[in-house]
Amino acid sequence: NWKIENFQRMLKIIGQTATGFYSPRFDVVGLDGKVHSLKLRVTQFTSTSYKGYSVTGVSEAANSRPMGEVVPFQVDVAYIPYDLMLAGTIEMELNGKTILGSFGNAEQDMFEKTNISFMNQTSPVTITINNRNNSEFNDGSIFCVATTQDVLEMKVQLSTPGTLTSSTSLVPTNDQTVKQIGESRLLSDIKALLTSVDNYADFSIVCQGETFPCHEAILRARSPVFDKMFAQKLKEWTTREMIMDDVKKETVGHLLEYIYTSEVTKKVENDAELIYVADKYYIAGLMELCFRKLPEVEENKVVDILILADRHNLEDFKKLSMQRILKHKKKFLKDEDFVAKLKETPHILMDLFQL
């Protein structure tokens, strides 16, 4: 839902420009699982809209409308990456009636790419331009609103192949509060910092020869260990660089993704390392995430998590790992790698037999 207050004023000031004016940003998940940030754009149909000619007449559903009483405009989806396919519907209250528009058709698996404008399905609008022949123009994407309508609310639904996207709103819907919407937008903006980190970074983490740009303020807010490191003005504070050589670079990538987004979207190859850095930098939310995913971890990784949990006194992780092992004891004991690792830590083997 997008509610535009002072709609006519917005059109007059911004809508006549080539860029138009935009909705708040919202996220769309593509077929490949990537998250893309898009916006809706409203542009008034003016002299710049059709080969430099100005609009001299407007008709809606074959009925002529005085130019001073209506404004033709278009709505499209902006910032679409080349590989994102979409279908969409729009619903607006214009001039006292409901107007519907769409592009593509998700139910029929018809999706479109780039330069996507909503097509008017309810009340086709034709404009006349002041060229030599006073030509009429209608590509189906024009909507018409009375100059007296000062508030415009539109309901938009976008779909990608197999995935239904969320909608964006300037006002809370029935099941959303202003606080929830604010939190959602804040998270989206913080996520954007990670994707554009090269432009604004003021600190770096270096691991296995790879540099991970990041932000001191974000690290300090998310980890009391990082906060203390910066507060005490240790070497890293001076050099603006931290060497992290006790884990692999993939683990650093997972760590930073969680710090910025509160989620880990890529497959974790070394769960034990991720638990280790979550504990080392005291990131409670990441520890909780790892613990909740422990029942789903591949069996060949459980012994590494058990050994790590024992070494760092992570009792909850140790207990749950042992429970998984005991539940499938015969299978684990046939694993030579599992047996070899337990032989190196005989006290853990004793703990297992005592359960």
QUIMO-V653050 format. One record per residue. N is the residue number from 1. RES is the residue in three letters. SS is DSSP state (@ for helix, = for strand, . for the rest). Layout:
{{N | RES | SS} {N | RES | SS}}
//
This chain:
{{1 | ASN | .} {2 | TRP | =} {3 | LYS | =} {4 | ILE | =} {5 | GLU | .} {6 | ASN | .} {7 | PHE | @} {8 | GLN | @} {9 | ARG | @} {10 | MET | @} {11 | LEU | @} {12 | LYS | @} {13 | ILE | @} {14 | ILE | @} {15 | GLY | @} {16 | GLN | .} {17 | THR | .} {18 | ALA | .} {19 | THR | .} {20 | GLY | .} {21 | PHE | =} {22 | TYR | =} {23 | SER | .} {24 | PRO | .} {25 | ARG | .} {26 | PHE | =} {27 | ASP | =} {28 | VAL | =} {29 | VAL | =} {30 | GLY | .} {31 | LEU | .} {32 | ASP | .} {33 | GLY | .} {34 | LYS | .} {35 | VAL | =} {36 | HIS | =} {37 | SER | =} {38 | LEU | =} {39 | LYS | =} {40 | LEU | =} {41 | ARG | =} {42 | VAL | =} {43 | THR | =} {44 | GLN | =} {45 | PHE | .} {46 | THR | .} {47 | SER | @} {48 | THR | @} {49 | SER | @} {50 | TYR | .} {51 | LYS | .} {52 | GLY | .} {53 | TYR | .} {54 | SER | .} {55 | VAL | =} {56 | THR | =} {57 | GLY | =} {58 | VAL | =} {59 | SER | =} {60 | GLU | =} {61 | ALA | .} {62 | ALA | .} {63 | ASN | =} {64 | SER | =} {65 | ARG | =} {66 | PRO | .} {67 | MET | .} {68 | GLY | .} {69 | GLU | .} {70 | VAL | =} {71 | VAL | =} {72 | PRO | =} {73 | PHE | =} {74 | GLN | =} {75 | VAL | =} {76 | ASP | =} {77 | VAL | =} {78 | ALA | =} {79 | TYR | .} {80 | ILE | .} {81 | PRO | .} {82 | TYR | .} {83 | ASP | .} {84 | LEU | .} {85 | MET | .} {86 | LEU | =} {87 | ALA | =} {88 | GLY | =} {89 | THR | =} {90 | ILE | =} {91 | GLU | =} {92 | MET | =} {93 | GLU | =} {94 | LEU | =} {95 | ASN | .} {96 | GLY | .} {97 | LYS | =} {98 | THR | =} {99 | ILE | =} {100 | LEU | =} {101 | GLY | =} {102 | SER | =} {103 | PHE | =} {104 | GLY | .} {105 | ASN | =} {106 | ALA | @} {107 | GLU | @} {108 | GLN | @} {109 | ASP | .} {110 | MET | =} {111 | PHE | .} {112 | GLU | =} {113 | LYS | .} {114 | THR | .} {115 | ASN | .} {116 | ILE | =} {117 | SER | =} {118 | PHE | .} {119 | MET | =} {120 | ASN | =} {121 | GLN | .} {122 | THR | .} {123 | SER | .} {124 | PRO | .} {125 | VAL | =} {126 | THR | =} {127 | ILE | =} {128 | THR | =} {129 | ILE | =} {130 | ASN | .} {131 | ASN | .} {132 | ARG | .} {133 | ASN | .} {134 | ASN | .} {135 | SER | .} {136 | GLU | =} {137 | PHE | =} {138 | ASN | .} {139 | ASP | .} {140 | GLY | .} {141 | SER | .} {142 | ILE | .} {143 | PHE | =} {144 | CYS | =} {145 | VAL | =} {146 | ALA | =} {147 | THR | .} {148 | THR | .} {149 | GLN | .} {150 | ASP | .} {151 | VAL | .} {152 | LEU | =} {153 | GLU | =} {154 | MET | =} {155 | LYS | =} {156 | VAL | =} {157 | GLN | =} {158 | LEU | =} {159 | SER | =} {160 | THR | =} {161 | PRO | .} {162 | GLY | .} {163 | THR | =} {164 | LEU | =} {165 | THR | .} {166 | SER | .} {167 | SER | .} {168 | THR | .} {169 | SER | .} {170 | LEU | .} {171 | VAL | .} {172 | PRO | .} {173 | THR | .} {174 | ASN | .} {175 | ASP | .} {176 | GLN | .} {177 | THR | .} {178 | VAL | @} {179 | LYS | @} {180 | GLN | @} {181 | ILE | @} {182 | GLY | @} {183 | GLU | @} {184 | SER | @} {185 | ARG | @} {186 | LEU | @} {187 | LEU | @} {188 | SER | @} {189 | ASP | @} {190 | ILE | @} {191 | LYS | @} {192 | ALA | @} {193 | LEU | @} {194 | LEU | @} {195 | THR | @} {196 | SER | .} {197 | VAL | @} {198 | ASP | @} {199 | ASN | @} {200 | TYR | @} {201 | ALA | .} {202 | ASP | .} {203 | PHE | =} {204 | SER | =} {205 | ILE | =} {206 | VAL | =} {207 | CYS | =} {208 | GLN | .} {209 | GLY | .} {210 | GLU | =} {211 | THR | =} {212 | PHE | =} {213 | PRO | =} {214 | CYS | =} {215 | HIS | .} {216 | GLU | @} {217 | ALA | @} {218 | ILE | @} {219 | LEU | @} {220 | ARG | @} {221 | ALA | @} {222 | ARG | @} {223 | SER | .} {224 | PRO | @} {225 | VAL | @} {226 | PHE | @} {227 | ASP | @} {228 | LYS | @} {229 | MET | @} {230 | PHE | @} {231 | ALA | @} {232 | GLN | .} {233 | LYS | .} {234 | LEU | .} {235 | LYS | @} {236 | GLU | @} {237 | TRP | @} {238 | THR | @} {239 | THR | @} {240 | ARG | .} {241 | GLU | =} {242 | MET | =} {243 | ILE | =} {244 | MET | .} {245 | ASP | .} {246 | ASP | .} {247 | VAL | .} {248 | LYS | .} {249 | LYS | @} {250 | GLU | @} {251 | THR | @} {252 | VAL | @} {253 | GLY | @} {254 | HIS | @} {255 | LEU | @} {256 | LEU | @} {257 | GLU | @} {258 | TYR | @} {259 | ILE | @} {260 | TYR | @} {261 | THR | @} {262 | SER | .} {263 | GLU | .} {264 | VAL | .} {265 | THR | .} {266 | LYS | .} {267 | LYS | .} {268 | VAL | .} {269 | GLU | .} {270 | ASN | .} {271 | ASP | @} {272 | ALA | @} {273 | GLU | @} {274 | LEU | @} {275 | ILE | @} {276 | TYR | @} {277 | VAL | @} {278 | ALA | @} {279 | ASP | @} {280 | LYS | @} {281 | TYR | .} {282 | TYR | .} {283 | ILE | .} {284 | ALA | @} {285 | GLY | @} {286 | LEU | @} {287 | MET | @} {288 | GLU | @} {289 | LEU | @} {290 | CYS | @} {291 | PHE | @} {292 | ARG | @} {293 | LYS | @} {294 | LEU | @} {295 | PRO | @} {296 | GLU | @} {297 | VAL | .} {298 | GLU | .} {299 | GLU | @} {300 | ASN | @} {301 | LYS | @} {302 | VAL | @} {303 | VAL | @} {304 | ASP | @} {305 | ILE | @} {306 | LEU | @} {307 | ILE | @} {308 | LEU | @} {309 | ALA | @} {310 | ASP | @} {311 | ARG | @} {312 | HIS | .} {313 | ASN | .} {314 | LEU | .} {315 | GLU | @} {316 | ASP | @} {317 | PHE | @} {318 | LYS | @} {319 | LYS | @} {320 | LEU | @} {321 | SER | @} {322 | MET | @} {323 | GLN | @} {324 | ARG | @} {325 | ILE | @} {326 | LEU | @} {327 | LYS | @} {328 | HIS | .} {329 | LYS | @} {330 | LYS | @} {331 | LYS | @} {332 | PHE | @} {333 | LEU | @} {334 | LYS | .} {335 | ASP | .} {336 | GLU | @} {337 | ASP | @} {338 | PHE | @} {339 | VAL | @} {340 | ALA | @} {341 | LYS | @} {342 | LEU | @} {343 | LYS | @} {344 | GLU | .} {345 | THR | .} {346 | PRO | @} {347 | HIS | @} {348 | ILE | @} {349 | LEU | @} {350 | MET | @} {351 | ASP | @} {352 | LEU | @} {353 | PHE | @} {354 | GLN | @} {355 | LEU | .}}
//
